[in-house]
């Protein structure tokens, strides 16, 4: 038997913008694994993936990471950190900054001709999405988004049933994702002023709904939203504790499907799970219920639960294990989607001859689960929700947005006002 040569023949140098909670939970273990083992697939061979540089505001977290098994990297800090990081000769950039800063970082990286992976939501406005997508196409690079919940085994099975026609014609659905107070009060306290939990986490389910039930079967037509204030910030201020969002999709036969998504970041910190999350979808011929916190595992440890060890843990998203053969590993769908991004880059750059690169790039862009070009309905929903909540905070509640109607691609209607607000003119 001929031995396979796994000596790295290619190298990907990666820059990382943002070193907060998301980096520590998902990116850090992926980079540690890739630093130790590299990346291999038969079609592109063995690839060394190197965390070459990081960009952060102060650099303090980067210095603490020196002790992790990441290999040597350059730490760039301050107002020009991203520009300095790009100057380190990176091939790709991962963006895990707060969501209202995604656009500027991604724009700089794409202008420099780097492949880009952006945490959800990709951007907050369709105009920003258009600009980033145009830059990616102009510079022949990938622009992808982290939608890790699409890789959740339960969500994959749901979509499999839909694709196979087992579950037929969704009528309506309900999703909830409730975060603890520590999110808004500690981890993101400097960022959440004027923000809302819908933009922060509802996008998981917005994407799940659009990817599973949207085009070509149905199209987004309306967005409405409301919410509550008074805990994280003033009751009449712009910072929201909870948001209730509704998306309406229309079928060509005139039927509609409505989806409600409830989010908050004010759940008590001693809640028995890390996050409360569930979905329910109703079809012509069935119903799908999934409680993604209660997956059949409960654990109680004296004096350590539910603080350090939650009563109902989720080991599917991200967990550390001692394997039966003694190796310590960390894995889960939260890590899989990031590793997949590097595989997609490696396929484009190293999966064949240079003459065929454009075709490989086209194939990876056609992946609607994570490509920026497929994010239009999600971005439209986020932009509409933010505009509705902004008007609500200004004393004009009850707004609704229409999608691809006679007045424009995304149009905000305010009760009592005849003149609409055109948020986006072109078709979504």
C-alpha positions, -999 to +999 in steps of 0.1 A: +000+000+000+014+034-009+016+059+019-002+092+016+022+122+018+007+146+043+037+170+043+020+204+039+024+216+004+002+247+008-002+274+034-031+298+044-022+327+065-053+340+084-060+373+101-085+375+130-105+407+138-121+405+172-110+384+201-141+383+223-164+355+235-171+341+200-134+339+192-127+321+225-156+296+221-152+287+184-123+302+165-096+296+191-101+258+193-103+256+155-070+274+151-054+252+178-065+221+160-053+234+126-020+245+141-015+210+155-028+188+126-031+210+095-060+206+070-062+178+046-087+167+019-080+146-011-090+173-037-066+200-023-040+180-004-024+190+029-026+227+039-010+245+068-035+270+083-017+296+103-032+323+125-008+349+114-021+382+129-050+395+151-066+429+153-082+442+185-088+475+202-063+472+231-042+441+224-047+429+260-066+397+250-041+389+223-013+389+249-032+365+271-035+342+240+002+338+238-001+309+262-026+291+239-015+265+213-019+288+184+016+293+172+033+327+169+011+356+156+014+394+152-009+414+175-022+447+160-041+471+183-055+506+182-075+525+155-054+512+126-053+476+138-071+461+108-050+479+083-018+467+101-032+431+102-038+432+065-002+443+059+010+410+075+005+391+042-027+373+053-047+353+027-080+354+046-097+374+074-122+363+100-145+390+114-159+385+149-163+421+160-196+435+173-221+434+144-223+471+138-186+470+130-186+441+106-190+462+074-159+484+078-136+455+087-149+433+059-147+461+034-111+468+041-103+430+038-121+426+006-106+457-009-072+441-001-082+410-020-086+387+010-111+359+015-135+369+043-156+350+069-180+372+088-199+364+120-237+367+117-254+391+109-231+398+080-241+435+078-270+456+089-281+472+055-287+459+020-266+488+007-236+475+027-243+439+014-242+452-022-209+469-017-192+439-001-206+414-026-193+437-055-159+439-039-157+401-035-166+395-071-143+423-084-113+408-065-123+371-071-124+361-035-149+344-012-172+363+012-189+340+036-210+342+068-210+320+099-244+305+103-235+276+126-271+267+134-275+254+099-250+227+109-269+217+140-279+180+135-316+188+143-317+216+118-300+195+092-326+168+097-355+193+095-342+205+061-336+170+049-373+162+056-383+193+036-360+186+007-372+150+005-408+160+007-415+142+040-427+175+055-447+194+030-457+231+027-448+249+060-477+271+073-462+289+102-435+286+128-423+299+162-386+302+173-372+315+205-336+322+217-332+338+251-298+348+264-287+354+300-284+388+316-246+384+316-246+389+278-261+424+280-248+433+315-212+421+313-198+406+281-213+431+257-222+459+280-200+484+261-216+475+228-253+470+234-263+506+239-288+514+212-288+477+201-313+449+203-312+411+208-331+404+176-302+416+154-277+398+177-293+363+177-326+362+157-305+360+125-298+323+134-335+315+128-341+341+101-314+323+081-328+288+090-363+298+079-351+314+046-327+287+038-352+259+045-385+273+034-376+303+011-369+305-026-378+290-049-409+278-029-417+311-013-405+347-010-403+371+019-430+398+017-435+415+051-416+422+083-430+435+116-415+438+150-420+451+185-401+448+218-396+457+254-372+481+272-365+492+307-341+466+322-308+471+302-315+508+295-342+534+301-378+524+293-380+552+266-345+546+253-331+529+222-317+498+239-340+468+238-343+439+263-365+417+242-377+417+206-406+399+189-402+397+152-425+383+125-416+374+089-443+366+063-435+345+032-458+342+002-463+312-020-471+315-057-505+300-051-515+329-028-510+311+005-488+326+032-465+313+059-458+334+090-428+329+114-425+345+148-390+348+164-387+359+200-353+369+214-340+385+246-308+390+266-323+394+301-329+358+312-316+352+348-280+341+349-289+311+371-312+297+344-306+259+341-292+261+306-267+283+288-294+295+264-331+288+261-339+279+225-366+260+207-384+259+174-418+247+162-428+245+125-463+234+113-468+218+079-497+206+058-490+171+069-470+173+101-453+193+129-417+197+139-408+204+175-372+208+187-362+220+222-325+226+216-316+230+253-333+198+264-316+172+243-319+143+267-290+152+290-294+165+326-266+169+351-264+183+386-231+188+404-232+199+440-221+235+445-213+238+408-247+237+391-264+256+375-235+282+375-204+265+362-222+233+349-257+239+336-284+214+344-292+210+307-260+213+287-257+214+249-228+192+239-236+194+202-226+231+197-191+230+213-177+207+239-144+194+251-140+156+254-116+129+265-119+105+237-120+067+244-084+065+231-072+091+256-069+121+233-084+154+244-105+171+217-130+199+213-157+198+186-192+206+177-212+223+149-200+257+161-165+247+151-174+227+120-187+257+100-154+276+106-133+247+096-155+243+065-147+279+055-110+271+053-118+240+033-137+261+008-107+285+005-083+256+001-105+241-026-105+274-045-068+280-042-053+245-043-080+222-057-067+220-092-050+240-119-049+278-119-069+278-152-098+262-134-098+285-103-127+306-116-149+275-119-139+264-084-147+299-071-181+298-088-189+265-071-181+278-037-201+310-043-231+288-052-233+275-017-264+294-005-259+283+032-231+307+038-223+329+007-228+366+011-247+368-022-274+346-006-279+367+024-303+393+009-335+381+027-317+379+060-302+414+056-335+428+045-352+414+076-325+428+099-326+462+082-364+463+085-364+452+121-338+478+131-358+506+113-390+495+130-374+495+164-358+528+158-391+544+149-407+528+179-380+544+202-388+577+185-425+574+196-439+558+164-447+521+172-465+497+149-444+501+118-442+474+092-419+468+062-429+454+028-404+435+006-404+438-032-436+457-033-447+484-058-429+512-040-395+495-037-374+466-025-377+474+012-403+500+023-412+511+058-448+521+065-457+541+097-492+542+111-508+576+106-482+587+080-490+585+043-454+589+030-434+557+032-397+555+040-378+538+012-351+518+030-338+501-002-350+508-037-338+478-058-353+443-056-342+424-025 
